[in-house]
Amino acid sequence: MADTLKVEKRSSRGSAPARKLRQQGRVPGVLYGHGEENVSLTVDWKELDAVLKHSGHVVQLTGAISESALIKDLQWDHVNQSCLHVDFARVSADELVEVGLEIVLKGTAKGASEGGVVNHIVHEVAIKCPANRIPERLELNLTSLDLNGSLRAKDLVLPDGASLAVSPEMTLATCNLPVVIAEPVVAGPGVVSTAEPSVIEKGKKDKEGEGAASATGKKD
C-alpha cells in the first residue's frame, strides 16, 4: 500500500519564497509526467521524511491534488541535512518505472568458515519494476558465496515483472581472505626491512621502558 502525502499548491517561485517555505517546515516540489501540466506544490517535511526513512517510493498525493506519484528526485542541502526540493512523477499502478534500491546482505557466506571476509562492493542498484510492486530494498543471499568467489547483480531476487537496469555481471560482493600487510621497520641508515604486524598492549611499552631505565641506571 502506497504512503499518503498531503500537498498544497504554490503560486510563488524563486529562491526567496522557497526559503520561506522551508523555514515553515515545508518542502517545495513539482509534479509532472503523462503529458499533463506541471504542478508546483509543497509538502510537509516531517511527512516526507517519514516516507523516506522506510524507503518509500510510490506515494498517493492528497489534498490539493489526488494522484499516484513516484518520488523521482530529491535535492539536498548536505550542510544542514535538509531537503531543498522534491520531484514527483505521475505513475499508474502497473506502469514500469526505474528506481534505485538499497542492497541488504542476508545469511552467512560459505567462505566465512574458511576465514574469508565478505566485501560489500555495491550498495544500490537500479531496476525496472511495476510501480505497485517496488520493494523497500533488495536482498542478496550470501549462503552460496565461496572463498574467493563473488555474487553479481544477476544473483538478486527481483519482484515479479521486474528486471535489472544495470549489467547482470556487475559484482556486488566478494569473499576473500584478509590481507595482512607487514609494517616497515628501519634497521639502520638507508636500510628498511619488514616485520610481522604486532599488537602492543596499552601501557606495556611504558613499563618496559621503565624496566630498561632501572636496569641501566640511566634516565632521560
Salt bridges, closest charged atoms under 4 A:
ASP3 OD1 - HIS54 NE2 3.23
GLU8 OE1 - ARG26 NE 3.90
GLU36 OE1 - ARG90 NE 3.57
ASP49 OD2 - LYS53 NZ 3.26
GLU67 OE2 - ARG90 NE 3.24
ASP87 OD1 - HIS85 ND1 3.07
GLU95 OE1 - HIS34 NE2 2.84
GLU102 OE1 - ARG137 NE 3.80
GLU136 OE2 - HIS54 ND1 3.75
GLU136 OE1 - ARG137 NH1 3.36
GLU169 OE1 - ARG152 NE 3.81
GLU169 OE2 - LYS154 NZ 3.11
